[in-house]
């Protein structure tokens, strides 16, 4: 197998081709726009690159066929929020082969380590967490545009490499009929939550008719295999915890993170 860094027009096109090849027979996969992918790596259009950097690679087999890809990136301001300076990997696609996946993970890890990172989160987006964020582990059905979608075996590829499922979790709920359907023109809505997915939050949505349809995970890989994971907590969450310590475990995710509730898919009928 051959790893090739994306460095010219041909390799950029090959990077875009990889998922189109792997998912060509998958009826649920939604192809992202090429321009949306390229924007991520354009310093003129992605402000995170002002204090960061990125790299991309493609992977070919012995017959010179495309079989995988990965991107690695970091922003210095974001990376310093964690106990270990943390970069990210994303746009990971690969055949069902642990050796191939390991080659992609290795090159991303080594590059990030050379750039001063001590850990990497993935799969994530180098931009907004409202799109292309997380590893789909439940609900392998048609996604909305920009929502994570991958083959079920990706979870095994990540976990076998050593990624820990201790990152952000999110869930998508459908059919909030009790709150919306009977009052408004909407017939169906999907809501995604980016934050820790605790039992109380789940019960809140179930109480208004929500049904858990999809679950995404992001995972972390610590370069020092003896180090321990420590979650980043924004200042406003820390203040909330201090003010409501007794109720923190049950309420922090709903009260402090509710700004991150976002509509990802909206299906409606004519009035």
Helices and strands as residue ranges (DSSP letters): E 2-5, H 9-22, H 34-40, G 47-51, E 52-60, E 66-75, H 76-79, E 86-94, H 98-114, E 119-122, E 135-138, H 154-161, E 169-174, I 177-181, E 186-194, H 199-207, E 211-217, E 219-222, H 235-243, H 248-255, G 258-260, E 262-268
